């Protein structure tokens, strides 16, 4: 039998997802069980991802965590819940006699050993870009690889952050709310892979990278207690919309997909206003983007662009590949960059477009310079992935962050 490894490192990446049928409100806070099902599009990791390295060693004295280069509190209850659950699954698998290590020449890692975790986002954290979803999906997936655990990992990720369960899959994903008290049936399932709708594009308009004034968890708790509209939404509206949205995606019916996406976004924000005291996640720029999209669609007489907003002011626009160039130009003309013109558009490359005069006059009204910080163009992408390149570890051979391991 080979000698036990002094230090083992595993690095994985996981994607952001954007809900087109929104999740808002929990029936069980501790298990993170939602009051309604939801459906999302997983965004491509080439543009938006979390990277996590987990290291384990008999020499570590305590569990430790670094987020975006800074040491953070690893005692957060939801993080501890994920860590505890993965270790429990590993213990269960080994006791069943089928727990072999990924590396067959080495013994299974001791579950008593402490872990070091480092995680980084390549996008603003807590700015309404689903950072917690990517973060917890990445954490759970990486821990599962470390401990050789498989099975229903979306249930574990859900306990870290509800929408994280949807980031465990690529493409188009539904989170089934479930009925059971223990949450075993509250899981995510892929509706269609990322290859299903190759023409679909996603343009993110980053309005603000600041932390939002009311966090999602607090906002949901207040809404569940005080909003009659939220109760109606969960019980009556969402079940019908889930079935409709799945059908629109399966048929690649963009007009129907886009219209329903916008309606559901607006109803979600209506429940925020129906909450007491009311919650305002949209700002003036958000409202200007909504008006712009409706002018664009009205000009063409059909839904060519759709918006959705999560719990923050940033707009996520869906469109098809053949509309991207014109849409980007319209957005640039409506919200001209103040000082970062060459860095204003990130992500997938876009050729410049010349706007017809009738589009300019009908769609671009009262430009607001500097209101949008930057644009990010992406598309649907795959779920979490193992990183094979040892040079990509965020933790060094000593188990400390690479940038600070010598300090």
N, C-alpha and C positions, 0 to 999 in steps of 0.2 A: 504494500500500500504506500502511495506517495506521501511525502511529508506535507503537513498542513501548510497552506499558503499564509505568509505573514500578513498580506494585505490583498484584498480583492476589490477591483473597481469595475463598475458597470455604468455605461453612459447611454442614455436614450433621448429621443426627442418626441414631442407631442404637439398636436395642432390646436389652434383656436377654432371654435365653432360659433356660428352666428345663427340664432334661432329665428325662424320665420313664423312659427307658431310658438308664442312665448310661454315660458314657465315663470310663474309669479305666485308665491304663497306655498307654505308647507303645512301638512297635516301632522307631521312629527318633526320637531326641531332637531332632536338628537340623531335620528336616523336619516334626516334630510329626505323625507317623503313628501312629494308634491301634491297639491290639490288638483292638478290637471296634468295631462300628458303634454308633450312638446315635441317640436321637430326642428332640426337644424341642418345647416350646410357646413361641412368641415372645410376650412380654408387651407390653402396649400402651404406646406412648411417652408418652401423656398422663400416665402415672404413673411410668414408669421409662425413662430414656434417658441416653445420652451425647451431648453436643454437641461437635463439633470444628470449629475453623476452621484452615485452612491458608493461609498467605500466602506468596507467592513474589516475589522482587525481585532485580534485578541489583545492588542496593545492599547486600543482606545479606552479611555477612562469613562467617557460619557457620550451619549448621543449628541451630535452638534449639527447646526444648520446654517448655511450661508445663502442669502438671497441677493442676486445681482451684486455679488462681491462683498456684501456686508453681513457680518454674523447676526443672526436673528434668533428669536425665542423658539426653541424646538418644542416647548411645552404646550403649544396651541392645541386645544382639545381635538379639533378635527384632524390635524396632522397626526396626533397620537393615535387617534382612532384608526386611521389608514395603516399606520405602522404596526399597531397591535393586531389588526385583522390579517395582514399579510403574514405576519409571524405565526398567527394561529393556523392559517391555511397551510403554511409550510410544515408546521408540527403535525397537522392532521394527515398530510400526504405522507410524511415519513413514517408515522405510526401505522399507516395502511400498508407500508412495505414497498411503495413505489416511488420513494423520494430519492432519486439519484441525481447527482450534480450534473450540470451542463458539461463540465469537464470531467469525464469518466475516470481520469487518472488522479483526481483529488477527492478527498472526502467531503461530504456536505458541510456547509458552513455552520458553525455553532450558533444556535438561536439566542444564546446568552451574550454573544459579542455585541458591542456597541457599533453604531453606524455613524458615518459622517455624510451629510447630504449637501450638495451645492446645486443651485438652480439659477438659471439666467433666462430672461426673456429678451427677444430682439425687437420688442415693441413696448410702449409705455404701460406701466403697471397701474392698475386701479383707475384707468381712464375710460372705462366702458368698452374695453376691447377684450373682454372675457379672459383676463389674465389668470384668474383663479381656476377656470376650467382647464386651460392648457397646463397649468402648474400642477394641479392634483392628478390629472390624467398621466402626466409625465412621471410624477412621483410614484404612483401605484404601479405603472408599467415597469419602471426601472427596478423597484423593489421586487416585483414579481420575477423579473429576469435574474436578479441577484439570488433569490431564494429558491429558484426553480419551481415557482408556483404558476399554475395555469387555471383555467376555469372561468367563472363569471366575474371578471375583474371590474366590469362597469358598476356592479353593486358596491364594490369597495371604493371606487373613485367617487361615487355619489355621496358617500359619507364625508368626503373632504369638501367637495363643492358640488351642489346638485348638477349643474350643467357639465361638470367634468365627465360624467358618465357618457355623454354624447361625444366627447373628444376621444373616446377609446376606439372609435371607428372612423373610417374615411367616408367621403361622399355625402350621402343624405341619410340622416340618422333620426330615429324616433326614440324618445324616452317614454316608456310606458309607465304611467303613474302607479299602477298596481293597486291591489285591494288589501293585501295581507298586512297585519299589524307589525310583523317582523321585517317587512320590506323586501322579502326574498323575490317577489315578483315585480319590484320596481327597478327595471333594468333598461338598458339601451339596446336597440337593434338597428342594424343597417337596413335602410329602405332600398337604397340603390348605391352602387359603388361610384367613385369619383369619375370613372370612365363613361358613366351612363349619359352624361350631358356635357360633352366636351366644349360646346359653344358658350356655355354659361360663364360670365365674368362677374367679378365682384370689385367694385371701386369703393374704397373706404376714404371718407373725408374726415380727417382728423381736425376737429374743431378746437379741442383743448386736451392737453396732456396732463392737466391738473387732476388731483384726486377729487372724486365726486363728493358733494356736500352731505348726501345721505347714502350710506352704504346699502348694498342690495339686501343684506340680511335684516337690518333694522327696518328698511322700507317694507319688506315683505311682511314682517311681524305686525307692523301697524296696519297694513292694508287688510290682512286677514281679520283683524279685530274690528275694523271700522268701515270697510267698503262693501255695501250691498251689491254693487256692480261686479266686484271681483267674484263673489259667490255665484252670481248669475253666469258670469263668463265661464267659470270652471265647470259648472254643472250642465249648462245648456249649450253655450256657444262653441267651446273648444272641441268636444267630441265630434261634432259635425265637421268642423274645420280640419281636424286631423285627417279624417277620411278623404275630404276634398283635396287637401294639399298632397297627400300621397298619390292620389290619382293624377293630379296636375304634373307632378314630378315624373311619374311613370310614363306619362304621355308626352313629356317635354313640351307642355303647353305653356309658353312663357307668359302670354297675356293673362291667363287665369292664375298662374303662379304669382305673377307680379301684383295683380290686383288684390289677391287674398293676403299676400305678404304685407302690403301697405295697410289694409284694413285691420289686420291683427296687431300691427305695430301701434296704430292709432288707438285701438281699444285698450291695449296694455297701458299706454300713457293716460288714457281716460280713467282707468282704475287708480292710477297714481294721483290724479286730480280728485278722484272720489274718496281718496283716503283722507282721514282727518287727524292732524293738520295735513293739507295737501302737499304732495311731493312734486317738485318741478325738476325733471331731468333734462328737458329740452331747453335750449336758450334761443335768443333771437336768431342766431345763425342757423340753428337747426330748423326753425320755422321758415327761414328764407330758402333753405334747401328743399323743403317740402313743397313750397310754392313753385320753385324752379322745375321740379320733376313734373308737377301737374301741368305747367305751361308747356313743357317739352312734349308730354304725351298728348295734350290737347291739340298742339300744332300738327301732329301726325295722325290724330284721330284714333289712336290705339295706345295700349300700354307697351312702351318700348323700354321704359326704365321704371324700377320700383325701389322704394326706400324702406329701410327698417332701422329703428333706433332701440338699442338696449337701454339699460339704466345709466345713461350718460348722454352727452350732447352730440357725440360723433355719429355721422350718417354712414350707413352701409347701403350702397346702391347696387342693385342687380340689373344686368343687361345682357345682351347677347354680343358675341364677338363683332358682328358687323355694325354695331352701334357704338362701340367703344371710342373710336377716334373722334367722332362728332361729340359724344357726351363729354369726354375729357376737355375738349376745346370749349364747349359751353360752360363747364364748371370753371375753367381758367379765366374765361371772359367775365363770368359773374362774380368770382371771388379772386381777383388777380393777386398773385403773390407780391408781397412788399419788398422782400430782399433776398429771396432764395429761389429765384426763377429757374435756375439750372438744377436745383435739388427739390423742386416742388412736387414732381411726379416720381414716385418710387415704385419698385416692383416690376411687373411685366413691361416690356418695351411697347411704346405706342408711337405710331407715325403721326406727324402733325396733320391737321385737317383744316381745310379752308371752309368756313361756314358760309352758306348761302345767305344773302341779305335778308330773305324772309324769315330765316331761323333766328338771325341776330335780333331783328325787330320784334319778333313774337316771343322769344324765350329769354334773351339777355336784357333785363331791365334793372336799372339802378345798381350797378356793380358795387360791391363792398370790398375794397382792398384790404388784404391781410386777415380777413375773417376766418379763412381756412389756413391752417399751418402747413399741411402737405396732403397729397393724395397718394394712396397706395392701391395699385391694381394687382389683383390676384384672381384665383379660380378655385374650384373645388379640388381637394387633395386627399392624400391617404391618411390613415390613422397613425398611432405611435410606431416608432421604428427604433431598432437597436443600432447604435453607432459602433461600427467595427474598428474604426481608426483610433488607435491608442493615443494619438496626438490630440484628440478632441476631448479628453477627460478634463473636467473642470477642477478636479482634485489631483494633486501630485502624488508621487509615490509615498510621501509622508502622511497622506490623508488630509492635507490642508490645501486651501485654494491655491491654484498655480501662481497667481499674481502675488500672493502674500506668504507663500510657503517658506520664503527665505527670511521673512521679518520676524 
